[in-house]
Amino acid sequence: MKITLLVTLLFGLFFVTLVSAQEKTMTPQQQRMTTCNQQATADALKGDARKTYMSDCLKNSASKPGEKSLTPQQQRMRECSSQATQQSLKGNDRSKFMSACLKKAA
């Protein structure tokens, strides 16, 4: 009984090793991680600069070192805010304009 169990466990371990040793395709997240890591290494980023870059890069794979990636919502906020500033809006008028601008953009 013990020998049968031992042989079964060894066969299972051997099978799992073979299956995991087969060529694996990388997920998009793994590919992005590899690309970002290579870019950070090529630019010799270290410490906090590397952490910040990796975080931004993984959120937006098109970003480059020193370039902060913005979400679509953040981009809309920036555009609406610049329009409100160009129109010299303040207080309640600015709030109403921002609300309308953001709803219109969505």
N, CA, C and O atoms as CSV, one atom per row, in Angstrom:
chain,resi,resn,atom,element,x,y,z
A,1,MET,N,N,0.826,-1.195,0.000
A,1,MET,CA,C,0.000,0.000,0.000
A,1,MET,C,C,0.868,1.255,0.000
A,1,MET,O,O,0.617,2.184,-0.767
A,2,LYS,N,N,1.881,1.284,0.852
A,2,LYS,CA,C,2.752,2.448,0.937
A,2,LYS,C,C,3.558,2.616,-0.352
A,2,LYS,O,O,3.786,3.737,-0.808
A,3,ILE,N,N,3.984,1.501,-0.931
A,3,ILE,CA,C,4.766,1.563,-2.162
A,3,ILE,C,C,3.893,2.082,-3.305
A,3,ILE,O,O,4.349,2.887,-4.117
A,4,THR,N,N,2.667,1.633,-3.369
A,4,THR,CA,C,1.744,2.084,-4.410
A,4,THR,C,C,1.501,3.590,-4.288
A,4,THR,O,O,1.489,4.307,-5.289
A,5,LEU,N,N,1.309,4.055,-3.070
A,5,LEU,CA,C,1.102,5.475,-2.824
A,5,LEU,C,C,2.340,6.270,-3.204
A,5,LEU,O,O,2.228,7.328,-3.825
A,6,LEU,N,N,3.505,5.783,-2.846
A,6,LEU,CA,C,4.760,6.452,-3.165
A,6,LEU,C,C,4.975,6.519,-4.674
A,6,LEU,O,O,5.355,7.566,-5.196
A,7,VAL,N,N,4.738,5.425,-5.372
A,7,VAL,CA,C,4.889,5.393,-6.832
A,7,VAL,C,C,3.902,6.358,-7.488
A,7,VAL,O,O,4.256,7.060,-8.434
A,8,THR,N,N,2.679,6.393,-6.992
A,8,THR,CA,C,1.665,7.294,-7.534
A,8,THR,C,C,2.074,8.751,-7.343
A,8,THR,O,O,1.937,9.563,-8.258
A,9,LEU,N,N,2.572,9.080,-6.160
A,9,LEU,CA,C,3.017,10.449,-5.894
A,9,LEU,C,C,4.202,10.830,-6.764
A,9,LEU,O,O,4.255,11.940,-7.293
A,10,LEU,N,N,5.158,9.912,-6.917
A,10,LEU,CA,C,6.321,10.202,-7.762
A,10,LEU,C,C,5.906,10.390,-9.218
A,10,LEU,O,O,6.394,11.300,-9.888
A,11,PHE,N,N,5.011,9.538,-9.710
A,11,PHE,CA,C,4.529,9.680,-11.076
A,11,PHE,C,C,3.812,11.018,-11.251
A,11,PHE,O,O,4.003,11.703,-12.256
A,12,GLY,N,N,2.991,11.384,-10.276
A,12,GLY,CA,C,2.286,12.667,-10.329
A,12,GLY,C,C,3.250,13.839,-10.359
A,12,GLY,O,O,3.059,14.781,-11.128
A,13,LEU,N,N,4.275,13.791,-9.534
A,13,LEU,CA,C,5.281,14.845,-9.493
A,13,LEU,C,C,6.021,14.926,-10.821
A,13,LEU,O,O,6.254,16.019,-11.340
A,14,PHE,N,N,6.389,13.778,-11.371
A,14,PHE,CA,C,7.071,13.719,-12.662
A,14,PHE,C,C,6.179,14.297,-13.765
A,14,PHE,O,O,6.654,15.063,-14.603
A,15,PHE,N,N,4.903,13.940,-13.771
A,15,PHE,CA,C,3.964,14.432,-14.775
A,15,PHE,C,C,3.783,15.944,-14.680
A,15,PHE,O,O,3.785,16.630,-15.702
A,16,VAL,N,N,3.627,16.467,-13.477
A,16,VAL,CA,C,3.472,17.908,-13.276
A,16,VAL,C,C,4.721,18.643,-13.755
A,16,VAL,O,O,4.619,19.713,-14.356
A,17,THR,N,N,5.890,18.080,-13.494
A,17,THR,CA,C,7.140,18.696,-13.930
A,17,THR,C,C,7.207,18.743,-15.453
A,17,THR,O,O,7.617,19.752,-16.025
A,18,LEU,N,N,6.811,17.668,-16.105
A,18,LEU,CA,C,6.824,17.640,-17.567
A,18,LEU,C,C,5.846,18.641,-18.156
A,18,LEU,O,O,6.167,19.341,-19.117
A,19,VAL,N,N,4.673,18.708,-17.589
A,19,VAL,CA,C,3.655,19.627,-18.098
A,19,VAL,C,C,4.115,21.072,-17.935
A,19,VAL,O,O,3.937,21.883,-18.843
A,20,SER,N,N,4.697,21.397,-16.801
A,20,SER,CA,C,5.139,22.771,-16.571
A,20,SER,C,C,6.392,23.109,-17.366
A,20,SER,O,O,6.665,24.285,-17.611
A,21,ALA,N,N,7.151,22.112,-17.770
A,21,ALA,CA,C,8.364,22.349,-18.544
A,21,ALA,C,C,8.067,22.638,-20.011
A,21,ALA,O,O,8.929,23.143,-20.731
A,22,GLN,N,N,6.854,22.320,-20.458
A,22,GLN,CA,C,6.496,22.601,-21.838
A,22,GLN,C,C,6.489,24.103,-22.069
A,22,GLN,O,O,6.355,24.898,-21.138
A,23,GLU,N,N,6.638,24.469,-23.338
A,23,GLU,CA,C,6.679,25.885,-23.696
A,23,GLU,C,C,5.392,26.570,-23.268
A,23,GLU,O,O,4.292,26.116,-23.583
A,24,LYS,N,N,5.547,27.667,-22.546
A,24,LYS,CA,C,4.391,28.419,-22.079
A,24,LYS,C,C,4.312,29.720,-22.866
A,24,LYS,O,O,5.337,30.334,-23.161
A,25,THR,N,N,3.117,30.133,-23.202
A,25,THR,CA,C,2.937,31.433,-23.826
A,25,THR,C,C,2.704,32.443,-22.717
A,25,THR,O,O,2.021,32.165,-21.731
A,26,MET,N,N,3.275,33.601,-22.896
A,26,MET,CA,C,3.156,34.631,-21.876
A,26,MET,C,C,1.839,35.373,-22.032
A,26,MET,O,O,1.386,35.635,-23.147
A,27,THR,N,N,1.230,35.707,-20.900
A,27,THR,CA,C,0.005,36.491,-20.909
A,27,THR,C,C,0.366,37.933,-21.275
A,27,THR,O,O,1.534,38.311,-21.184
A,28,PRO,N,N,-0.603,38.736,-21.682
A,28,PRO,CA,C,-0.300,40.142,-21.988
A,28,PRO,C,C,0.336,40.874,-20.802
A,28,PRO,O,O,1.223,41.708,-20.985
A,29,GLN,N,N,-0.120,40.559,-19.594
A,29,GLN,CA,C,0.457,41.195,-18.404
A,29,GLN,C,C,1.923,40.804,-18.236
A,29,GLN,O,O,2.754,41.647,-17.895
A,30,GLN,N,N,2.246,39.533,-18.474
A,30,GLN,CA,C,3.635,39.086,-18.368
A,30,GLN,C,C,4.491,39.737,-19.445
A,30,GLN,O,O,5.635,40.111,-19.186
A,31,GLN,N,N,3.947,39.877,-20.654
A,31,GLN,CA,C,4.680,40.532,-21.725
A,31,GLN,C,C,4.942,41.999,-21.384
A,31,GLN,O,O,6.041,42.507,-21.603
A,32,ARG,N,N,3.932,42.668,-20.849
A,32,ARG,CA,C,4.078,44.068,-20.460
A,32,ARG,C,C,5.133,44.203,-19.357
A,32,ARG,O,O,5.956,45.118,-19.385
A,33,MET,N,N,5.100,43.284,-18.386
A,33,MET,CA,C,6.066,43.302,-17.283
A,33,MET,C,C,7.484,43.136,-17.827
A,33,MET,O,O,8.399,43.844,-17.408
A,34,THR,N,N,7.665,42.201,-18.760
A,34,THR,CA,C,8.981,41.969,-19.346
A,34,THR,C,C,9.472,43.203,-20.090
A,34,THR,O,O,10.621,43.613,-19.933
A,35,THR,N,N,8.601,43.790,-20.898
A,35,THR,CA,C,8.975,44.980,-21.668
A,35,THR,C,C,9.326,46.147,-20.757
A,35,THR,O,O,10.337,46.818,-20.962
A,36,CYS,N,N,8.495,46.389,-19.755
A,36,CYS,CA,C,8.753,47.498,-18.823
A,36,CYS,C,C,10.056,47.275,-18.066
A,36,CYS,O,O,10.830,48.211,-17.864
A,37,ASN,N,N,10.297,46.043,-17.651
A,37,ASN,CA,C,11.515,45.718,-16.920
A,37,ASN,C,C,12.746,45.952,-17.794
A,37,ASN,O,O,13.749,46.492,-17.325
A,38,GLN,N,N,12.671,45.548,-19.059
A,38,GLN,CA,C,13.789,45.754,-19.977
A,38,GLN,C,C,14.047,47.240,-20.203
A,38,GLN,O,O,15.200,47.667,-20.251
A,39,GLN,N,N,12.986,48.031,-20.342
A,39,GLN,CA,C,13.150,49.470,-20.544
A,39,GLN,C,C,13.754,50.128,-19.309
A,39,GLN,O,O,14.626,50.989,-19.426
A,40,ALA,N,N,13.298,49.730,-18.140
A,40,ALA,CA,C,13.828,50.307,-16.898
A,40,ALA,C,C,15.306,49.952,-16.730
A,40,ALA,O,O,16.099,50.781,-16.283
A,41,THR,N,N,15.675,48.721,-17.087
A,41,THR,CA,C,17.068,48.300,-16.994
A,41,THR,C,C,17.921,49.054,-18.018
A,41,THR,O,O,19.033,49.478,-17.706
A,42,ALA,N,N,17.403,49.222,-19.236
A,42,ALA,CA,C,18.142,49.937,-20.281
A,42,ALA,C,C,18.391,51.388,-19.893
A,42,ALA,O,O,19.421,51.958,-20.253
A,43,ASP,N,N,17.459,51.987,-19.166
A,43,ASP,CA,C,17.611,53.373,-18.738
A,43,ASP,C,C,18.305,53.491,-17.385
A,43,ASP,O,O,18.418,54.589,-16.841
A,44,ALA,N,N,18.765,52.378,-16.844
A,44,ALA,CA,C,19.505,52.328,-15.578
A,44,ALA,C,C,18.729,52.981,-14.432
A,44,ALA,O,O,19.311,53.688,-13.609
A,45,LEU,N,N,17.428,52.745,-14.382
A,45,LEU,CA,C,16.615,53.296,-13.291
A,45,LEU,C,C,16.778,52.426,-12.057
A,45,LEU,O,O,16.831,51.199,-12.143
A,46,LYS,N,N,16.857,53.085,-10.905
A,46,LYS,CA,C,17.018,52.365,-9.648
A,46,LYS,C,C,16.165,53.003,-8.564
A,46,LYS,O,O,15.782,54.169,-8.663
A,47,GLY,N,N,15.877,52.239,-7.548
A,47,GLY,CA,C,15.169,52.742,-6.373
A,47,GLY,C,C,13.766,53.231,-6.674
A,47,GLY,O,O,13.006,52.585,-7.396
A,48,ASP,N,N,13.431,54.396,-6.102
A,48,ASP,CA,C,12.087,54.953,-6.250
A,48,ASP,C,C,11.764,55.310,-7.696
A,48,ASP,O,O,10.620,55.169,-8.128
A,49,ALA,N,N,12.764,55.770,-8.447
A,49,ALA,CA,C,12.532,56.116,-9.852
A,49,ALA,C,C,12.094,54.879,-10.629
A,49,ALA,O,O,11.207,54.955,-11.479
A,50,ARG,N,N,12.718,53.740,-10.337
A,50,ARG,CA,C,12.352,52.493,-11.024
A,50,ARG,C,C,10.951,52.040,-10.619
A,50,ARG,O,O,10.164,51.609,-11.462
A,51,LYS,N,N,10.644,52.140,-9.318
A,51,LYS,CA,C,9.319,51.734,-8.845
A,51,LYS,C,C,8.230,52.575,-9.495
A,51,LYS,O,O,7.210,52.046,-9.939
A,52,THR,N,N,8.448,53.883,-9.549
A,52,THR,CA,C,7.473,54.784,-10.153
A,52,THR,C,C,7.315,54.478,-11.631
A,52,THR,O,O,6.198,54.410,-12.143
A,53,TYR,N,N,8.434,54.295,-12.315
A,53,TYR,CA,C,8.382,53.986,-13.741
A,53,TYR,C,C,7.654,52.668,-13.994
A,53,TYR,O,O,6.797,52.588,-14.874
A,54,MET,N,N,7.991,51.651,-13.235
A,54,MET,CA,C,7.357,50.339,-13.428
A,54,MET,C,C,5.848,50.434,-13.199
A,54,MET,O,O,5.070,49.846,-13.950
A,55,SER,N,N,5.438,51.159,-12.180
A,55,SER,CA,C,4.019,51.323,-11.894
A,55,SER,C,C,3.308,51.999,-13.064
A,55,SER,O,O,2.273,51.522,-13.529
A,56,ASP,N,N,3.871,53.112,-13.534
A,56,ASP,CA,C,3.267,53.827,-14.656
A,56,ASP,C,C,3.291,52.989,-15.924
A,56,ASP,O,O,2.314,52.962,-16.673
A,57,CYS,N,N,4.390,52.314,-16.163
A,57,CYS,CA,C,4.538,51.512,-17.371
A,57,CYS,C,C,3.535,50.359,-17.391
A,57,CYS,O,O,2.957,50.061,-18.437
A,58,LEU,N,N,3.328,49.720,-16.265
A,58,LEU,CA,C,2.395,48.600,-16.223
A,58,LEU,C,C,0.947,49.059,-16.388
A,58,LEU,O,O,0.107,48.304,-16.876
A,59,LYS,N,N,0.660,50.287,-15.986
A,59,LYS,CA,C,-0.684,50.815,-16.182
A,59,LYS,C,C,-0.909,51.178,-17.645
A,59,LYS,O,O,-2.003,51.009,-18.182
A,60,ASN,N,N,0.147,51.680,-18.277
A,60,ASN,CA,C,0.045,52.108,-19.670
A,60,ASN,C,C,1.327,51.701,-20.369
A,60,ASN,O,O,2.353,52.360,-20.200
A,61,SER,N,N,1.295,50.640,-21.143
A,61,SER,CA,C,2.517,50.091,-21.724
A,61,SER,C,C,3.191,51.024,-22.717
A,61,SER,O,O,4.333,50.771,-23.102
A,62,ALA,N,N,2.530,52.090,-23.144
A,62,ALA,CA,C,3.131,52.997,-24.116
A,62,ALA,C,C,3.965,54.095,-23.456
A,62,ALA,O,O,4.599,54.882,-24.159
A,63,SER,N,N,3.981,54.168,-22.137
A,63,SER,CA,C,4.698,55.253,-21.478
A,63,SER,C,C,6.204,55.035,-21.505
A,63,SER,O,O,6.682,53.905,-21.607
A,64,LYS,N,N,6.934,56.126,-21.413
A,64,LYS,CA,C,8.394,56.090,-21.409
A,64,LYS,C,C,8.878,56.649,-20.077
A,64,LYS,O,O,8.100,57.288,-19.368
A,65,PRO,N,N,10.141,56.428,-19.718
A,65,PRO,CA,C,10.641,56.951,-18.447
A,65,PRO,C,C,10.434,58.461,-18.337
A,65,PRO,O,O,10.699,59.203,-19.283
A,66,GLY,N,N,9.968,58.899,-17.199
A,66,GLY,CA,C,9.743,60.318,-16.956
A,66,GLY,C,C,8.411,60.808,-17.508
A,66,GLY,O,O,8.039,61.956,-17.262
A,67,GLU,N,N,7.694,59.992,-18.232
A,67,GLU,CA,C,6.426,60.377,-18.817
A,67,GLU,C,C,5.310,59.751,-17.998
A,67,GLU,O,O,5.213,58.527,-17.905
A,68,LYS,N,N,4.481,60.576,-17.415
A,68,LYS,CA,C,3.393,60.048,-16.593
A,68,LYS,C,C,2.203,59.727,-17.482
A,68,LYS,O,O,1.778,60.557,-18.285
A,69,SER,N,N,1.674,58.538,-17.339
A,69,SER,CA,C,0.521,58.137,-18.131
A,69,SER,C,C,-0.758,58.596,-17.428
A,69,SER,O,O,-0.860,58.529,-16.203
A,70,LEU,N,N,-1.719,59.057,-18.205
A,70,LEU,CA,C,-2.988,59.516,-17.664
A,70,LEU,C,C,-4.105,58.595,-18.128
A,70,LEU,O,O,-4.103,58.097,-19.254
A,71,THR,N,N,-5.051,58.384,-17.238
A,71,THR,CA,C,-6.225,57.610,-17.612
A,71,THR,C,C,-7.109,58.497,-18.490
A,71,THR,O,O,-6.943,59.717,-18.486
A,72,PRO,N,N,-8.038,57.914,-19.238
A,72,PRO,CA,C,-8.943,58.746,-20.059
A,72,PRO,C,C,-9.708,59.773,-19.215
A,72,PRO,O,O,-9.919,60.903,-19.654
A,73,GLN,N,N,-10.118,59.382,-18.014
A,73,GLN,CA,C,-10.823,60.318,-17.125
A,73,GLN,C,C,-9.920,61.484,-16.743
A,73,GLN,O,O,-10.367,62.630,-16.719
A,74,GLN,N,N,-8.654,61.202,-16.445
A,74,GLN,CA,C,-7.719,62.260,-16.091
A,74,GLN,C,C,-7.467,63.182,-17.274
A,74,GLN,O,O,-7.321,64.391,-17.097
A,75,GLN,N,N,-7.413,62.626,-18.474
A,75,GLN,CA,C,-7.231,63.453,-19.669
A,75,GLN,C,C,-8.430,64.380,-19.876
A,75,GLN,O,O,-8.255,65.554,-20.201
A,76,ARG,N,N,-9.652,63.858,-19.688
A,76,ARG,CA,C,-10.849,64.698,-19.810
A,76,ARG,C,C,-10.832,65.803,-18.760
A,76,ARG,O,O,-11.157,66.954,-19.052
A,77,MET,N,N,-10.450,65.441,-17.532
A,77,MET,CA,C,-10.380,66.443,-16.461
A,77,MET,C,C,-9.401,67.553,-16.831
A,77,MET,O,O,-9.685,68.733,-16.631
A,78,ARG,N,N,-8.254,67.168,-17.370
A,78,ARG,CA,C,-7.231,68.152,-17.739
A,78,ARG,C,C,-7.744,69.074,-18.842
A,78,ARG,O,O,-7.554,70.288,-18.770
A,79,GLU,N,N,-8.390,68.511,-19.857
A,79,GLU,CA,C,-8.915,69.315,-20.959
A,79,GLU,C,C,-9.999,70.275,-20.481
A,79,GLU,O,O,-9.980,71.455,-20.832
A,80,CYS,N,N,-10.944,69.778,-19.681
A,80,CYS,CA,C,-12.020,70.624,-19.172
A,80,CYS,C,C,-11.471,71.722,-18.269
A,80,CYS,O,O,-11.925,72.866,-18.313
A,81,SER,N,N,-10.491,71.360,-17.454
A,81,SER,CA,C,-9.891,72.344,-16.552
A,81,SER,C,C,-9.184,73.448,-17.340
A,81,SER,O,O,-9.291,74.623,-16.989
A,82,SER,N,N,-8.477,73.084,-18.385
A,82,SER,CA,C,-7.782,74.108,-19.177
A,82,SER,C,C,-8.788,75.006,-19.891
A,82,SER,O,O,-8.555,76.207,-20.024
A,83,GLN,N,N,-9.918,74.432,-20.359
A,83,GLN,CA,C,-10.957,75.249,-20.979
A,83,GLN,C,C,-11.566,76.215,-19.972
A,83,GLN,O,O,-11.817,77.377,-20.291
A,84,ALA,N,N,-11.803,75.733,-18.758
A,84,ALA,CA,C,-12.368,76.600,-17.716
A,84,ALA,C,C,-11.396,77.717,-17.363
A,84,ALA,O,O,-11.816,78.848,-17.115
A,85,THR,N,N,-10.104,77.413,-17.338
A,85,THR,CA,C,-9.100,78.425,-17.035
A,85,THR,C,C,-9.039,79.461,-18.164
A,85,THR,O,O,-8.929,80.659,-17.901
A,86,GLN,N,N,-9.110,79.005,-19.413
A,86,GLN,CA,C,-9.091,79.930,-20.554
A,86,GLN,C,C,-10.281,80.881,-20.509
A,86,GLN,O,O,-10.172,82.034,-20.928
A,87,GLN,N,N,-11.414,80.405,-20.005
A,87,GLN,CA,C,-12.618,81.230,-19.919
A,87,GLN,C,C,-12.666,82.032,-18.618
A,87,GLN,O,O,-13.639,82.742,-18.361
A,88,SER,N,N,-11.621,81.920,-17.800
A,88,SER,CA,C,-11.512,82.630,-16.515
A,88,SER,C,C,-12.701,82.352,-15.594
A,88,SER,O,O,-13.191,83.257,-14.919
A,89,LEU,N,N,-13.156,81.119,-15.569
A,89,LEU,CA,C,-14.275,80.745,-14.705
A,89,LEU,C,C,-13.785,80.452,-13.295
A,89,LEU,O,O,-12.726,79.857,-13.094
A,90,LYS,N,N,-14.586,80.887,-12.320
A,90,LYS,CA,C,-14.239,80.657,-10.917
A,90,LYS,C,C,-15.482,80.303,-10.128
A,90,LYS,O,O,-16.604,80.631,-10.516
A,91,GLY,N,N,-15.259,79.626,-9.015
A,91,GLY,CA,C,-16.343,79.310,-8.090
A,91,GLY,C,C,-17.419,78.436,-8.692
A,91,GLY,O,O,-17.144,77.418,-9.327
A,92,ASN,N,N,-18.681,78.869,-8.471
A,92,ASN,CA,C,-19.837,78.102,-8.919
A,92,ASN,C,C,-19.875,77.947,-10.434
A,92,ASN,O,O,-20.228,76.882,-10.942
A,93,ASP,N,N,-19.514,79.004,-11.158
A,93,ASP,CA,C,-19.522,78.932,-12.615
A,93,ASP,C,C,-18.553,77.858,-13.106
A,93,ASP,O,O,-18.860,77.105,-14.030
A,94,ARG,N,N,-17.377,77.797,-12.474
A,94,ARG,CA,C,-16.384,76.788,-12.866
A,94,ARG,C,C,-16.900,75.378,-12.560
A,94,ARG,O,O,-16.746,74.466,-13.372
A,95,SER,N,N,-17.506,75.210,-11.396
A,95,SER,CA,C,-18.042,73.898,-11.018
A,95,SER,C,C,-19.100,73.423,-12.007
A,95,SER,O,O,-19.091,72.268,-12.432
A,96,LYS,N,N,-20.022,74.333,-12.373
A,96,LYS,CA,C,-21.072,73.979,-13.331
A,96,LYS,C,C,-20.463,73.636,-14.685
A,96,LYS,O,O,-20.865,72.662,-15.322
A,97,PHE,N,N,-19.494,74.435,-15.125
A,97,PHE,CA,C,-18.856,74.189,-16.417
A,97,PHE,C,C,-18.136,72.834,-16.400
A,97,PHE,O,O,-18.262,72.057,-17.346
A,98,MET,N,N,-17.385,72.548,-15.333
A,98,MET,CA,C,-16.648,71.288,-15.238
A,98,MET,C,C,-17.599,70.094,-15.265
A,98,MET,O,O,-17.335,69.093,-15.931
A,99,SER,N,N,-18.701,70.211,-14.538
A,99,SER,CA,C,-19.675,69.126,-14.493
A,99,SER,C,C,-20.244,68.872,-15.891
A,99,SER,O,O,-20.308,67.730,-16.345
A,100,ALA,N,N,-20.650,69.935,-16.559
A,100,ALA,CA,C,-21.222,69.806,-17.905
A,100,ALA,C,C,-20.170,69.270,-18.889
A,100,ALA,O,O,-20.470,68.417,-19.725
A,101,CYS,N,N,-18.965,69.770,-18.782
A,101,CYS,CA,C,-17.887,69.342,-19.692
A,101,CYS,C,C,-17.583,67.864,-19.520
A,101,CYS,O,O,-17.431,67.149,-20.510
A,102,LEU,N,N,-17.493,67.398,-18.296
A,102,LEU,CA,C,-17.182,66.001,-18.044
A,102,LEU,C,C,-18.310,65.068,-18.455
A,102,LEU,O,O,-18.063,63.951,-18.909
A,103,LYS,N,N,-19.567,65.529,-18.295
A,103,LYS,CA,C,-20.705,64.715,-18.722
A,103,LYS,C,C,-20.760,64.648,-20.245
A,103,LYS,O,O,-21.086,63.608,-20.817
A,104,LYS,N,N,-20.441,65.755,-20.891
A,104,LYS,CA,C,-20.450,65.803,-22.341
A,104,LYS,C,C,-19.365,64.903,-22.933
A,104,LYS,O,O,-19.575,64.271,-23.968
A,105,ALA,N,N,-18.210,64.848,-22.278
A,105,ALA,CA,C,-17.078,64.040,-22.765
A,105,ALA,C,C,-17.332,62.551,-22.581
A,105,ALA,O,O,-16.784,61.738,-23.325
A,106,ALA,N,N,-18.144,62.182,-21.612
A,106,ALA,CA,C,-18.386,60.755,-21.333
A,106,ALA,C,C,-19.287,60.129,-22.293
A,106,ALA,O,O,-19.578,58.938,-22.181
